[in-house]
């Protein structure tokens, strides 16, 4: 995966990594992939989260997320950097709780929200709007709405796709091999 590309990730807590990989149809090769250059990569985070990063956003189908989150908590994010489109959602024990979507190709910069959003949502949205106003006052352009879903997913899981490799507390991820379509 290269910068400026599209990727998706799921972070699951409360389901053992081996169980998650089995449900999702992956096996860990043990080969390091520090910057998500492989099609699929995975790694453990502090707080009991296991993250799968993929360049195949279509893997995040609702039926799959329901199975992957059974017995646990799942936060998923999709990022299309070229169009500044982003999505974050949370599932618990097979049910979707909320989602936040930003379509960067739309004329009006806005967020589509569904469900009972986490408490951090309003603060993150307000902080991004303030930053957008500051940048605009200096003559710049910044799409704050693009960052809100990603910041919200990070607030919950501690993971952000574009900050990995810069955090010594997060060990490098390893390449995952697709065994079957789950």
Secondary structure, 3 states (H helix, E strand, C coil): CCCCCEEEEEEEECCCHHHHHHHHCEEEEEEECCCCCCCEEEEEECCCEEEEEECCHHHCCHHHHHHHCCCCEEEEEEEECCCCEEEEEEEECCEEEEEEEECCCCCCCCEEEEECCCCHHHHHHHHHHHHHHHHHHCCCCCCHHHHHHHHHHHHHHCCCCCCCCCCCCCCCCEEEEECCCC
